[in-house]
Amino acid sequence: MQAPVLVLKDNLKRESGSKVQHANINASKAVADIIRTTLGPRSMLKMLLDAGGGIVVTNDGNAILRELDVAHPAAKSMIELSRTQDEEVGDGTTSVIILAGEMLHVAEAFIEKNYHPTVICRAYNKALEDAIAVLDKIAMPIDTKDRSTMLGLVKSCIGTKFTSQFGDLIADLAIDATTTVGVDLGKGLRDVDIKNYIKVEKVPGGQLEDSKVLKGVMINKDVVAPGKMRRKIVNPRIILLDSPLEYKKGENQTNAELLREEDWSLLLKMEEEYIQELCMQILKFKPDLVITEKGLSDLACHYLSKHGVSAIRRLRKTDNNRIAKACGAVIVNRPDELQESDVGTGAGLFEVKKIGDEFFAFIVECKDPKACTVLLRGASKDLLNEVERNLQDAMSVARNIIKNPNLVPGGGATELTVSATLKQKSSSVQGIEKWPYEAAAIAFEAIPRTLAQNCGINVIRTMTALQGKHANGENAWVGIDGNTGAITDMKEAKIWDAYNVKAQTFKTAIEAACMLLRIDDVVSGIKKRQAPGAGQGPSKPKVETEADADGEQILPD
């Protein structure tokens, strides 16, 4: 008798071949269609309802896709694209989805003609290399120290956002913040860490015009003893601690049995002396302000206030790091290891102010701060949230330019130039890859076409006119003015994009399209939910003899 055959039942669902590829392409197109209308300055807004019942109104591609709840794996992968783009360069989140969706859309015809996905991917990768070469050719270097150029560039990159109606305000804030925290790495390179060293504080109330970049740090804290401690200190000496100024608690649970009453008072005295010793070690350095991330006991508070020292406790680690960068202090773990060089003397003013109902501590007027806080004021929370999203994009744009000071034309001009160049080159591509290569060239036109659609102008007429101007690879700077829909020279209209953003958009979109095209099997090991009470207990694989298995498929379709 032959060995029994193991037949997998119920819990393995499998789809394969071109059916899967079509499903992936359709899911990706569906995601792209959701945010297609949010591209460009005349774009539509989306109203998002979150799980808590709150409402968000935005045209930020990443913010919209974050709220989507999708079941299809390919759609999830598309949403991940937008997040990657946002983390890498902070802009172009909508463009990357539209471009990836279009790349998959044009590939559908080849899948139907039984082209192998590897052939299509090879052609796409060749098209990507050539597209980046075109970007390098048309890129224009700029001087990052020229503020008016920087301002114009950041404004044109965030001109599609909601806050563009407030003029230069957001662009000004973004440039001030990024130039403040920029660090020279040598060899002409600069690094800007937006995540760790720029904090955006949103305080409802006041005018949006009251928003400003502080030359230092602002934290939502008050001094420990407001009546006894100073709330305004000029040129403070600041000590930052990462240790508690309170009785040391044992690591393990300890029980002490005391037989005499004097031992109890001795124990209390030892604790008090321990705190006094800690405070004296700090007071040796004559600080004006002591900030700790941990607790600070009443007794320590008494010693410090007696010597005219203000104290703030239970600060976030990230805030403490920012204060250290702003005033030149070093965060110390043990007070007995303090040195004069650890004391921060770079701040010009420490002040506690009340804004609305809350107290905020300001450590500002720093000499050379490498961290800063952007204080945003506005009428409502919803407005402030949208302004913050736009500001994050603007700061990312400013950072990209500081890192790689090259410009490419906006308004779809770059994509049209890339498309025209690739169409010309497609005639020299040998073999079967010629057609997918040409299709990739056509896919790049999705961006200017979508811009034209969102302007509400005649798309076919505009696209034909633009293709005519770009046909011979000249007029690389001719594109669509997103506000009026007119065909204009991007240099004159000052509509620009950062080189980093465009290069990242092309790479992410094409690589993602290739990855999705090469999926030919979706195997799901998740069981469908059964009705309560149906089929009690876990199902076991059924062992059958070969005679029983003759009439069955080993794997169901």
C-alpha positions as CSV (number, residue, x, y, z in Angstrom):
1,M,0.0,0.0,0.0
2,Q,1.3,3.4,-0.8
3,A,1.8,6.2,1.8
4,P,-1.3,8.4,2.5
5,V,-1.5,11.8,0.8
6,L,-2.1,14.9,2.9
7,V,-4.8,17.0,1.5
8,L,-5.1,20.7,2.6
9,K,-8.7,21.6,3.2
10,D,-10.5,24.8,4.0
11,N,-7.8,27.0,5.3
12,L,-5.7,27.6,2.2
13,K,-7.1,30.0,-0.5
14,R,-5.1,30.5,-3.6
15,E,-5.4,32.8,-6.6
16,S,-2.7,32.9,-9.3
17,G,-1.6,34.0,-12.7
18,S,-2.9,37.0,-14.7
19,K,-6.1,37.1,-12.6
20,V,-4.0,38.3,-9.6
21,Q,-2.1,40.8,-11.7
22,H,-5.4,42.3,-13.0
23,A,-6.8,42.4,-9.5
24,N,-3.6,44.2,-8.2
25,I,-3.7,46.7,-11.1
26,N,-7.4,47.5,-10.4
27,A,-6.8,47.9,-6.7
28,S,-3.9,50.3,-7.4
29,K,-6.0,52.3,-9.9
30,A,-8.8,52.6,-7.3
31,V,-6.3,54.1,-4.7
32,A,-4.9,56.5,-7.3
33,D,-8.4,57.6,-8.3
34,I,-9.3,58.5,-4.7
35,I,-6.6,61.2,-4.5
36,R,-6.3,62.1,-8.2
37,T,-8.5,65.3,-7.7
38,T,-6.2,66.6,-4.9
39,L,-3.2,67.3,-7.3
40,G,-2.4,71.0,-8.0
41,P,-3.3,74.4,-6.6
42,R,-6.9,74.3,-7.8
43,S,-7.5,70.8,-6.4
44,M,-10.5,69.6,-4.5
45,L,-10.5,69.0,-0.7
46,K,-11.5,65.7,1.0
47,M,-13.5,65.5,4.1
48,L,-12.3,62.6,6.3
49,L,-14.3,61.0,9.1
50,D,-12.0,59.3,11.6
51,A,-12.8,56.5,13.9
52,G,-13.5,58.8,16.8
53,G,-16.1,60.7,14.9
54,G,-13.8,63.7,14.2
55,I,-13.7,65.5,10.9
56,V,-10.5,66.4,8.9
57,V,-10.7,68.6,5.8
58,T,-7.5,68.4,3.7
59,N,-6.0,67.9,0.3
60,D,-2.7,66.3,1.6
61,G,-2.4,63.0,-0.2
62,N,-0.7,61.3,2.6
63,A,-3.1,62.5,5.3
64,I,-6.1,61.2,3.1
65,L,-4.5,57.8,2.5
66,R,-3.6,57.4,6.1
67,E,-7.3,57.3,7.0
68,L,-8.2,54.7,4.4
69,D,-9.1,51.3,5.6
70,V,-8.5,48.9,2.7
71,A,-8.5,45.1,2.6
72,H,-6.7,44.4,-0.7
73,P,-2.9,43.8,-0.2
74,A,-2.0,45.7,-3.4
75,A,-4.0,48.8,-2.2
76,K,-2.2,48.6,1.2
77,S,1.1,48.5,-0.6
78,M,0.1,51.7,-2.6
79,I,-0.8,53.5,0.6
80,E,2.6,52.5,2.0
81,L,4.2,54.3,-1.0
82,S,2.7,57.6,0.0
83,R,4.1,57.1,3.6
84,T,7.5,56.3,2.3
85,Q,7.5,59.4,0.1
86,D,6.4,61.5,3.0
87,E,9.2,60.2,5.3
88,E,11.9,60.4,2.7
89,V,11.2,63.9,1.1
90,G,8.0,65.1,2.7
91,D,6.4,66.2,-0.6
92,G,5.0,64.6,-3.8
93,T,2.8,62.1,-1.9
94,T,-0.1,62.6,-4.3
95,S,2.1,62.5,-7.5
96,V,3.8,59.2,-6.5
97,I,0.4,57.4,-6.2
98,I,-0.9,58.8,-9.5
99,L,2.3,57.9,-11.3
100,A,2.4,54.4,-9.9
101,G,-1.3,53.9,-10.7
102,E,-0.7,55.1,-14.3
103,M,2.4,52.8,-14.7
104,L,0.3,49.8,-13.7
105,H,-2.6,51.0,-15.9
106,V,-0.5,51.1,-19.1
107,A,1.0,47.7,-18.2
108,E,-2.5,46.0,-18.2
109,A,-2.6,45.9,-22.0
110,F,0.7,43.9,-22.1
111,I,-0.4,41.5,-19.4
112,E,-3.5,40.7,-21.6
113,K,-1.1,40.1,-24.5
114,N,0.7,37.6,-22.4
115,Y,3.9,39.6,-22.0
116,H,6.0,38.3,-19.2
117,P,6.1,40.7,-16.2
118,T,9.9,40.5,-16.1
119,V,10.0,42.0,-19.6
120,I,7.8,44.9,-18.6
121,C,9.8,45.5,-15.5
122,R,13.1,45.5,-17.4
123,A,11.6,48.1,-19.8
124,Y,10.4,50.2,-16.8
125,N,13.8,50.1,-15.1
126,K,15.5,51.3,-18.3
127,A,12.9,54.1,-18.6
128,L,13.6,55.1,-14.9
129,E,17.4,55.3,-15.6
130,D,16.7,57.5,-18.6
131,A,14.2,59.6,-16.7
132,I,16.7,60.4,-14.0
133,A,19.3,61.2,-16.6
134,V,16.8,63.8,-18.1
135,L,16.3,65.2,-14.6
136,D,20.1,65.7,-14.2
137,K,20.2,67.4,-17.6
138,I,17.4,70.0,-17.0
139,A,18.2,70.6,-13.2
140,M,19.2,74.1,-12.4
141,P,21.5,74.8,-9.4
142,I,20.6,77.6,-6.9
143,D,22.2,79.5,-4.1
144,T,20.6,78.4,-0.8
145,K,21.9,81.6,0.9
146,D,19.7,83.7,-1.3
147,R,16.6,84.0,0.8
148,S,14.3,85.4,-1.9
149,T,15.1,82.5,-4.2
150,M,14.5,80.0,-1.4
151,L,11.2,81.8,-0.5
152,G,10.0,81.6,-4.1
153,L,10.9,77.9,-4.3
154,V,9.2,76.9,-1.1
155,K,6.1,78.9,-2.0
156,S,5.8,77.3,-5.4
157,C,6.2,73.8,-3.9
158,I,3.4,74.4,-1.3
159,G,1.3,76.6,-3.6
160,T,-1.1,73.7,-4.0
161,K,-1.8,73.6,-0.3
162,F,-4.6,75.2,1.7
163,T,-2.3,77.8,3.4
164,S,-1.1,79.3,0.1
165,Q,-3.8,81.9,0.6
166,F,-1.8,83.3,3.5
167,G,1.0,84.5,1.3
168,D,4.6,84.1,2.4
169,L,3.8,83.2,6.0
170,I,4.3,79.4,6.0
171,A,7.3,79.6,3.6
172,D,8.9,82.2,5.9
173,L,8.4,80.0,9.0
174,A,9.7,76.9,7.2
175,I,12.9,78.6,5.9
176,D,13.6,80.2,9.4
177,A,13.2,76.9,11.2
178,T,15.3,74.8,8.8
179,T,18.1,77.3,8.6
180,T,18.2,77.5,12.4
181,V,18.7,73.8,12.9
182,G,20.9,73.2,9.9
183,V,24.2,71.5,10.8
184,D,27.3,71.6,8.6
185,L,28.7,68.1,8.0
186,G,31.8,69.4,6.1
187,K,32.5,69.0,2.3
188,G,29.7,71.5,1.6
189,L,27.1,69.1,3.0
190,R,24.4,70.2,5.5
191,D,22.0,68.1,7.5
192,V,18.6,69.3,8.8
193,D,16.9,67.1,11.4
194,I,13.3,68.2,11.3
195,K,11.9,65.4,13.4
196,N,14.0,65.8,16.5
197,Y,15.0,69.5,16.6
198,I,12.0,71.4,15.3
199,K,8.9,71.2,17.5
200,V,5.6,72.7,16.3
201,E,3.4,74.0,19.1
202,K,-0.2,74.7,18.2
203,V,-2.0,77.1,20.5
204,P,-5.6,78.0,19.5
205,G,-6.4,81.7,19.7
206,G,-5.0,84.8,18.2
207,Q,-4.3,85.4,14.5
208,L,-2.4,83.1,12.1
209,E,-0.1,86.1,11.5
210,D,1.0,85.9,15.1
211,S,2.8,82.6,14.3
212,K,6.6,82.8,14.7
213,V,9.8,80.7,14.9
214,L,11.3,81.1,18.3
215,K,15.1,81.3,18.6
216,G,15.0,78.6,21.3
217,V,12.5,76.3,22.9
218,M,9.0,76.5,24.3
219,I,7.5,73.8,26.6
220,N,4.1,73.3,28.1
221,K,5.3,73.5,31.7
222,D,5.4,75.8,34.7
223,V,8.0,76.1,37.4
224,V,7.5,73.7,40.3
225,A,6.7,76.3,43.0
226,P,5.2,79.3,41.2
227,G,5.0,81.5,44.3
228,K,8.6,81.0,45.4
229,M,10.5,80.6,42.2
230,R,11.4,83.3,39.6
231,R,9.4,83.2,36.4
232,K,11.7,85.5,34.4
233,I,15.4,85.2,34.3
234,V,17.8,87.0,31.9
235,N,20.8,85.1,30.7
236,P,20.1,82.0,32.9
237,R,22.6,79.3,33.7
238,I,20.7,76.1,32.9
239,I,21.4,72.6,34.3
240,L,19.6,69.6,32.6
241,L,19.2,66.4,34.5
242,D,18.1,62.9,33.6
243,S,17.9,61.8,37.3
244,P,15.3,62.2,40.0
245,L,15.8,64.8,42.8
246,E,13.9,62.7,45.4
247,Y,14.4,59.9,47.9
248,K,16.1,57.0,46.2
249,K,13.7,54.0,46.1
250,G,15.2,50.5,46.2
251,E,15.2,48.4,43.0
252,N,13.7,45.5,44.9
253,Q,11.0,45.6,47.5
254,T,12.6,45.9,50.9
255,N,11.1,45.7,54.4
256,A,13.0,47.2,57.3
257,E,12.1,46.3,60.9
258,L,12.9,49.1,63.3
259,L,13.0,48.3,67.1
260,R,13.7,51.8,68.5
261,E,11.9,55.1,67.8
262,E,15.2,56.9,67.3
263,D,16.0,54.6,64.3
264,W,12.9,55.9,62.5
265,S,14.0,59.5,62.9
266,L,17.5,58.5,61.8
267,L,16.1,56.9,58.7
268,L,14.2,60.0,57.8
269,K,17.2,62.2,58.5
270,M,19.4,60.0,56.2
271,E,16.8,60.5,53.4
272,E,16.8,64.3,54.0
273,E,20.6,64.4,54.0
274,Y,20.7,62.5,50.8
275,I,18.4,65.1,49.1
276,Q,20.4,68.0,50.6
277,E,23.6,66.5,49.3
278,L,22.1,66.2,45.8
279,C,20.9,69.8,45.9
280,M,24.3,71.1,47.2
281,Q,26.1,69.3,44.4
282,I,23.9,71.2,41.9
283,L,24.0,74.5,43.7
284,K,27.8,74.5,43.6
285,F,27.5,75.5,40.0
286,K,25.2,78.5,40.8
287,P,22.5,77.6,38.3
288,D,19.4,79.8,37.7
289,L,17.3,77.0,36.3
290,V,17.3,73.3,36.9
291,I,15.3,71.0,34.6
292,T,14.8,67.3,35.2
293,E,13.1,64.6,33.3
294,K,12.2,62.7,36.5
295,G,10.5,63.7,39.8
296,L,11.6,66.5,42.1
297,S,10.6,66.2,45.8
298,D,9.2,69.0,48.0
299,L,12.4,69.1,50.1
300,A,14.6,69.5,46.9
301,C,12.1,72.2,45.8
302,H,12.6,74.0,49.2
303,Y,16.5,73.9,48.9
304,L,16.5,75.1,45.3
305,S,13.9,78.0,45.9
306,K,15.9,79.1,49.0
307,H,18.9,79.7,46.8
308,G,16.8,81.5,44.2
309,V,16.9,78.6,41.6
310,S,13.8,77.9,39.5
311,A,13.0,74.3,38.7
312,I,10.9,72.3,36.1
313,R,10.2,68.6,36.5
314,R,8.9,65.6,34.5
315,L,10.0,67.0,31.1
316,R,9.8,64.8,28.0
317,K,13.1,63.3,26.8
318,T,12.7,64.9,23.4
319,D,12.1,68.4,24.9
320,N,15.1,68.0,27.1
321,N,17.2,67.2,24.0
322,R,15.9,70.3,22.2
323,I,16.7,72.5,25.2
324,A,20.3,71.0,25.3
325,K,20.8,71.9,21.6
326,A,19.3,75.4,22.0
327,C,21.3,76.6,25.1
328,G,24.5,74.5,24.8
329,A,23.9,72.4,28.0
330,V,24.7,68.7,28.4
331,I,22.1,66.4,30.0
332,V,23.7,64.9,33.1
333,N,22.7,61.5,34.6
334,R,24.2,61.9,38.1
335,P,24.5,65.3,39.9
336,D,27.8,64.3,41.4
337,E,29.3,64.1,37.9
338,L,28.4,67.7,37.0
339,Q,31.1,69.9,35.4
340,E,31.2,73.6,34.5
341,S,31.1,72.7,30.8
342,D,27.7,70.9,31.3
343,V,26.0,74.2,32.3
344,G,24.0,75.8,29.5
345,T,24.8,79.5,29.1
346,G,23.6,80.1,25.5
347,A,20.0,81.2,26.3
348,G,19.3,85.0,26.6
349,L,15.9,84.7,28.5
350,F,13.9,82.2,30.5
351,E,10.3,83.3,31.0
352,V,7.0,81.6,31.9
353,K,3.9,83.1,30.2
354,K,0.3,82.3,30.2
355,I,-1.3,81.7,26.8
356,G,-5.0,81.0,27.0
357,D,-5.6,78.7,30.0
358,E,-2.1,77.1,30.1
359,F,1.4,78.1,31.2
360,F,4.3,77.8,28.8
361,A,8.0,78.1,29.6
362,F,10.1,79.9,27.0
363,I,13.9,79.5,26.8
364,V,14.6,81.9,24.0
365,E,17.0,84.5,22.5
366,C,19.6,81.8,22.3
367,K,23.0,82.7,20.8
368,D,23.4,79.8,18.3
369,P,20.4,77.5,18.7
370,K,20.5,74.2,16.9
371,A,16.9,73.5,17.9
372,C,13.8,75.6,17.7
373,T,10.1,75.7,18.2
374,V,7.5,77.0,15.7
375,L,4.6,78.6,17.6
376,L,1.4,78.4,15.5
377,R,-1.6,80.6,16.5
378,G,-5.0,80.3,14.8
379,A,-8.7,80.5,15.2
380,S,-9.6,76.9,15.5
381,K,-8.0,73.4,16.1
382,D,-9.0,72.2,12.6
383,L,-7.3,75.2,10.9
384,L,-4.1,74.7,13.1
385,N,-3.9,71.0,12.2
386,E,-4.1,71.8,8.4
387,V,-1.5,74.6,8.8
388,E,0.8,72.2,10.7
389,R,0.5,69.6,7.9
390,N,1.4,72.3,5.3
391,L,4.2,73.6,7.4
392,Q,5.7,70.1,7.7
393,D,5.7,69.8,3.9
394,A,7.2,73.3,3.5
395,M,10.0,72.4,6.0
396,S,10.7,69.2,4.1
397,V,11.0,71.2,0.8
398,A,13.4,73.7,2.5
399,R,15.4,70.7,3.9
400,N,15.6,69.0,0.4
401,I,16.9,72.2,-1.2
402,I,19.5,72.7,1.6
403,K,20.7,69.1,1.1
404,N,20.6,69.2,-2.7
405,P,20.3,72.7,-4.1
406,N,18.9,71.8,-7.5
407,L,15.6,72.8,-9.2
408,V,13.5,71.3,-11.9
409,P,10.4,72.9,-13.5
410,G,7.0,72.3,-11.9
411,G,3.5,72.4,-13.4
412,G,4.0,69.0,-15.2
413,A,6.9,70.5,-17.4
414,T,9.4,67.9,-16.0
415,E,7.1,65.0,-16.7
416,L,6.4,66.2,-20.2
417,T,10.2,66.6,-21.0
418,V,10.9,63.1,-19.6
419,S,8.0,61.7,-21.6
420,A,9.1,63.4,-24.9
421,T,12.7,62.3,-24.4
422,L,11.7,58.7,-23.6
423,K,9.4,58.6,-26.7
424,Q,12.4,59.6,-28.9
425,K,14.7,57.0,-27.3
426,S,12.1,54.2,-27.6
427,S,12.9,53.9,-31.3
428,S,16.4,52.8,-30.4
429,V,15.3,50.2,-27.9
430,Q,15.8,46.7,-29.3
431,G,13.4,43.8,-29.1
432,I,10.1,43.2,-27.3
433,E,10.9,45.8,-24.5
434,K,10.3,48.6,-27.0
435,W,6.6,48.7,-26.4
436,P,6.5,48.7,-22.6
437,Y,9.3,51.3,-22.7
438,E,7.1,53.5,-24.8
439,A,4.1,52.9,-22.6
440,A,6.2,54.1,-19.6
441,A,6.9,57.3,-21.5
442,I,3.2,57.9,-22.1
443,A,2.5,57.1,-18.4
444,F,4.6,60.2,-17.3
445,E,2.0,62.4,-18.9
446,A,-0.5,61.4,-16.2
447,I,0.7,64.2,-14.0
448,P,0.2,67.2,-16.4
449,R,-3.0,65.6,-17.6
450,T,-4.4,65.4,-14.0
451,L,-3.3,69.0,-13.4
452,A,-5.2,70.1,-16.5
453,Q,-8.3,68.2,-15.3
454,N,-8.2,69.8,-11.9
455,C,-7.9,73.3,-13.5
456,G,-11.2,72.7,-15.3
457,I,-9.8,73.4,-18.8
458,N,-10.1,71.4,-22.1
459,V,-7.7,68.6,-21.3
460,I,-7.2,67.2,-24.9
461,R,-6.5,70.6,-26.4
462,T,-4.1,71.6,-23.7
463,M,-2.2,68.2,-23.7
464,T,-1.9,68.3,-27.5
465,A,-0.5,71.8,-27.4
466,L,2.0,70.9,-24.6
467,Q,3.1,67.7,-26.4
468,G,3.7,69.8,-29.5
469,K,6.0,72.2,-27.6
470,H,7.9,69.4,-26.0
471,A,8.1,67.1,-29.0
472,N,11.7,67.8,-29.9
473,G,13.0,67.9,-26.3
474,E,13.2,71.6,-26.4
475,N,11.1,74.1,-24.3
476,A,11.8,71.9,-21.2
477,W,10.4,74.7,-19.0
478,V,6.9,74.9,-20.6
479,G,4.1,73.6,-18.4
480,I,0.6,74.3,-17.0
481,D,0.0,77.1,-14.6
482,G,-2.2,75.3,-12.0
483,N,-4.2,78.4,-11.1
484,T,-5.3,79.6,-14.5
485,G,-4.7,76.5,-16.7
486,A,-2.7,78.5,-19.1
487,I,0.4,77.1,-20.9
488,T,3.4,79.1,-19.5
489,D,7.1,79.2,-19.1
490,M,7.8,77.8,-15.6
491,K,10.8,80.1,-15.1
492,E,8.8,83.2,-15.6
493,A,5.8,81.9,-13.5
494,K,8.4,80.8,-10.8
495,I,6.8,77.4,-10.5
496,W,9.5,75.0,-9.4
497,D,10.0,71.7,-7.8
498,A,13.0,70.3,-5.8
499,Y,15.2,67.8,-7.7
500,N,15.2,65.4,-4.7
501,V,11.4,65.2,-4.6
502,K,11.0,64.5,-8.4
503,A,13.8,61.9,-8.4
504,Q,12.3,60.2,-5.4
505,T,8.8,60.3,-6.9
506,F,10.0,58.6,-10.1
507,K,12.0,55.9,-8.3
508,T,9.3,55.0,-5.8
509,A,6.5,54.9,-8.4
510,I,8.3,52.8,-10.9
511,E,9.9,50.4,-8.4
512,A,6.5,49.9,-6.7
513,A,4.8,49.3,-10.1
514,C,7.4,46.7,-10.9
515,M,7.0,45.0,-7.6
516,L,3.2,44.7,-8.0
517,L,3.5,43.4,-11.5
518,R,5.8,40.6,-10.5
519,I,3.2,39.2,-8.0
520,D,1.6,36.2,-9.7
521,D,0.2,34.5,-6.6
522,V,-1.8,35.5,-3.6
523,V,-1.9,32.8,-1.0
524,S,-4.0,33.5,2.0
525,G,-3.8,31.2,5.1
526,I,-6.6,33.1,6.9
527,K,-9.7,31.0,7.6
528,K,-13.1,32.6,6.8
529,R,-15.0,33.4,10.0
530,Q,-17.6,30.8,10.8
531,A,-20.9,31.5,12.4
532,P,-20.8,31.2,16.2
533,G,-21.2,27.5,17.3
534,A,-20.5,26.1,13.8
535,G,-17.8,23.5,13.6
536,Q,-16.6,23.3,17.2
537,G,-12.9,22.8,17.9
538,P,-10.0,23.3,15.5
539,S,-10.2,21.5,12.2
540,K,-7.4,19.0,11.6
541,P,-5.9,18.2,8.2
542,K,-7.6,15.1,6.9
543,V,-5.4,12.2,6.1
544,E,-6.7,10.2,3.1
545,T,-5.3,7.3,1.1
546,E,-4.5,7.8,-2.5
547,A,-7.6,6.0,-3.5
548,D,-9.8,8.7,-1.8
549,A,-7.7,11.5,-3.3
550,D,-8.1,10.4,-6.9
551,G,-11.1,12.5,-7.6
552,E,-9.9,15.6,-5.8
553,Q,-7.5,18.4,-6.6
554,I,-4.6,18.6,-4.2
555,L,-4.9,22.4,-4.0
556,P,-8.3,24.0,-4.7
557,D,-8.3,26.8,-7.4
